[in-house]
Amino acid sequence: MAPELYDSLEGQVALVTGANRGLGRQIAANLCDLGATVFAATRSVRHDVPDEWEHLLVDVTQEGEISDAADEIFQSAGRLDIVVNNAAIAEFDADIVSESVDAIDRTLATNLRGPMLVCKHTIPLLLQSDGGRVVNLSSGMGALSEAQTGGSPSYRISKTGVNGLTAYLDGEYGEEGLLANSVSPGWVRTEMGGAEADRPIEAGAETPTWLCRFRPGSPAGHFWRDRDVIEW
C-alpha cells in the first residue's frame, strides 16, 4: 500500500471546496505550500481567502456554479490535477424520527449530491492529467464497519454515500488513471467538530494532503485514516 508521492506540486492545479475555514482552509494552505495553484471554492463572496489563492464562488448545491467554476479553472489554468471534496454541513444528535425533512434535504444536498456534482463537472478535466486525484472528505461516522448509533442519521448516511462515490469513481475511471480515495480526518477542532474534539486542524488535514500527493499508479479506491486503509 506504499504510494509514491510528489515532493512538490509545482505546476499542478487543485480545487478545494469549502476552503474558507477549518479543514478545507488548512488543506488548501498545505497544497499552496507544496507549490500547487489553488482554486478555493467558497459559497459566499464574503468569505475571505488568501490573495495567493484563486477565489471561486461555489455553493455545491448549485450545479450552475460548479459548472462555471470548472469552466473558469480550464480557461485560467488549462488543467486540473486535484479535487478535494471538503464542503459539508452537519446537524448532529437527532435520530431519524425527530430529524426534520429540511435537515435531511440540506445535509444530503450538500454532503453527497454536492460532491457528485463536483465530480460530474471536473472528471473530464482530471482525466486529462496523468494521475488526476479526487480526495473525498468522509467520516468514521459513515463507516459501515462501525456501530451506527448516536443519532445524526443524515450526516452518517451522507458520508456512507461519499464512500460509495469513491468506490464508484475508482471502478468507473480507475483504469483511465484516476486516483479516487476517501479519508476520515478524525474528530477535529473545527466549527463543525466543536471545541471538545481531540485533534487540531493541522492533524486532521495531514492525511487528506498526503493523498493529494499520490503519484500515478498509487493506491486508490480506499478509505483512509492516519495514512492507513480502514474498512468501509
Buried (B, 14 or more C-beta within 10 A) or exposed (E): EEBEEBEEBEEBBBBBBBBBBBBBBBBBBBBBEBBBBBBBBBBEEEBEBEEEBBBBBBBBBBBEBBBBBBEBBBEEBEBBBBBBBBBBBBBEEBEEEEBEEEBBEBBBBBBBBBBBBBBEBBBEBBBBBEBBBBBBBBBBBBBEEEEBEEBBBBBBBBBBBBBBBBBBBBEEBBEEBBBBBBBBBBBBBBEBBEEEBEBEBEBBBBBBBBBBBBEEEBBBBBBBBBEEEBEB
